[in-house]
Amino acid sequence: MGGLYHKIADSIQEIFSFSLQDFQLDIVYDQLGKEITTLVNETKLAVVHKVSFPANNLPAGTYICRMQVGDFIQTKKLSLLK
């Protein structure tokens, strides 16, 4: 599984790939642990996917993206600069 994050205009784009078809859940939290948004909450095929996180209404700061695919869980820190 791989992941790459890009800042594009007022959104953050997540590019990820995984080798098995499984249920995926991506949630973004602020620094205090408050859930900001759910990006993905569905079964995905085993290919490369892109998910955009619309950040235009959020203040600059650090956010946490928690990605879960099956039993695999990965957490990444996102820095939003404005």
N, C-alpha and C positions, 0 to 999 in steps of 0.2 A: 504494500500500500504506500502510496506517495502523496504528498500534498504540496501545494505551492499557492501563495497568496499574493495578489497584486492590488495596488490601490489604483482605481480607475475613476476619475472625476470624483463624485460623491458617493461611491460605493466601493466595496472591497470584493474582489472576485476570487473565489476559491476554486482551484483546479485539483481534482483528486482522481485516483484510479485504484481499483482493487480487483482481485482475481476471482472472486466468488460472487454469485448472485445472493444477496442477503438483504435483510432489513437495515436501513440506515437512518440514523438520527443525528442531526447537527443542530446544536443550540448555542447561541451567543449570549454571554453574561457580561455584566459590567464588573468593575473591580470589587464591588461589595457583594457579588454573588447573585445579584438580581437578574432574572432572565429577561433579556432584551427582545429576542426573537427566536423562532424555530425556523431554520433554513430548509431542512429536509426532514421528512417524517414518513418514509415509505420504503417499499422494497425496490432496490435498484439492480439493474443488470451489471455484469462484470465488464465494464468498459470505463473510459475516461469521461468524467462529468464536470460541468462547470456550474457553480452556484454563486449568485450575487447577493451580497449583504448590503442593502440600501442604507447608507450611513449619513445621508444628507441632513437628517433631523437630529443627529446625535452630536454631542460636543466632542471636541478632540480629547483623546485619552487612550487608555489601555483597555482592551476588551479580551475576553477569553472565549475561544471557540472549542466546544467539546464535540468531537465526532465519534460516533459509535457505529460500527458495522459488525453485526453478529456479536461475537464475544470480544472483539478488538475495540479498545477505547484509546483515543489519542486526544490530547489537549494542546492547543496552540495559542500563543499570545499574539494579539493583533494590536498594532499601534495606529491610531487614527490621527492624522495630522491635517489641520485645516489652514 
